[in-house]
Every structure is written in structure tokens, then in C-alpha cells.
Amino acid sequence: RFVARKIDPRKDAAFLVYSSGTTGKPKGVKLSHYNITSNILQLQAAENYILTWDWSRTSEGIPLRDPGIGGDKVLACLPFFYIYGLTVLVHSPVYSGVTTVVLSKFKVET
């Protein structure tokens, strides 16, 4: 049987993701529920809420499409086990209702 456990959203781990190791070796980073929700809200504010599920908003200089006929899409081409990939390409689109198109493999042809 499932037993619900009490958690502290500010302290308890929600995800264990990996840093890129820019200042040393790559390492695991514990993210709390609070970290994730705070970061999603920061992203939405920074992007001025322009990505929508129904094209009801747009950036300056880009014509507004007919709302209700589709919506914005995000191309996810980064691994989800890194902080940026998980937050920006998985959680933020789910929060805003935007479609995520997952690129299964990234290979640069020369």
C-alpha cells in the first residue's frame, strides 16, 4: 500500500540532476520542489509570458496568429538530466501548456 509521506518543499529533494562541471568536475545537484517552481516562475516572467498553448501572445514585431488554431512549440534538444534541460524544456512548457518536441538524437553533419 502507498503511504503518503510529509515533505518539506523547500528542503526535500525533488530531482537529482547533474551540473556541467564548468568550474570543476560534473557533480550531482539536489533540487527541491521550491527550486523547480521558483525557476519556472522566473522563466515565465523573463520571457514575458509570450509562449502560449493557443498563440494568444507574441513578441513585439511578430504578428499575432489566430488564437485557438494551435500554439507555440519548444524544440527540446538538450539532455533532461541537466538542470537547464529539465527546467526549461520539460517543466516550463508543461506549466504554460506549450508543446514540447523532443529531438531524440543531435548530430551535426559536416
N, C-alpha and C positions, 0 to 999 in steps of 0.2 A: 504494500500500500504506500501511496505517496503521503509524505508528511511535510506540510508546509513549514519552512524554516523562516525565522525572523532574520532580516538582513538590515544592515546599515548602508543605505545607498551611497553615502559619502565615503565609506571606508572599505566595504566588501568588494572583492574583485568581480567584475562582470566579464572581462576579457583579459587574456594574456596574449599580447601581441609583441612584435619584435621591432626594435629600432634599427636603423640602417647602419649604425656604427660610425657616424661621421666624426665623432670625437674619440673613437677608440673601437673596441670590438663590438659587434652587434650583440644585443642583450634583450632578454625578455622584459617587458614593461607591463605592470599591472594597471589596468584601467577600471575605475569604479563606474557604477551606473551614473553617478553625478558627473564624472568626467565626460562621458559619452553625451548625455543630454545637454550639458553646458556647451560642448563643442558644436553640436548640431544647431543650437540656437545662435551661436556666434557665426556660424557659416551662413545661416539664413539671413541674418542681419547684414553681414558683409556683402552678400550677393544681392541685397535689396529685395529679396523675395521674388526675383524675376523668373525662376524656374517653377513652372506650374504644371499640373496634370491636364489642364484644359486650354493652355495658351491664353490665359486671361491677363497676363502681364508681359512686358517686354522691356528691353533696354532702349535708351534714347537712340534714335536714328534707325531702329529696326521696326518695320511696320508690324502692327498687331494683326495676327491672323484671326479668323473667325473662331470665337470661343466655342468649345464643345465638340470640335471635329477631330480632336487628338490632343497631343500635348508634347511637352519637351521630353527629350531623351538624353541620357548620360551614357557615354561610352566608357565602360569600366575595363581599363587595360593594365591596371596595377594589381599586384597580389593583395588579397584581402587580409593576409596575416600581418601586414604592416599597418601602422596606425592610420596613415592617410587613406589607404585603400579601404579599410574598414569603415572609417567615419564618413569620408566624402563620397565614396562610391557605393556603399551599402546602406548605412543608416540615414544619411541626409536625404537621398531620393525616396526612401520609404516614408520618412516624415512628411515630405512635400507631395508625395503621390506621383513622382516623376518616374517614368520607365527607365530601367537600367538595362543596357545591352552589354552582356559580358563577352569580352574578347577572350576566347579560350586559349589562344596562343599568340604571342607577339614575336614576330621575326622580321627583322629589317633585311630586305633584299638589296644587294649591292650590284 
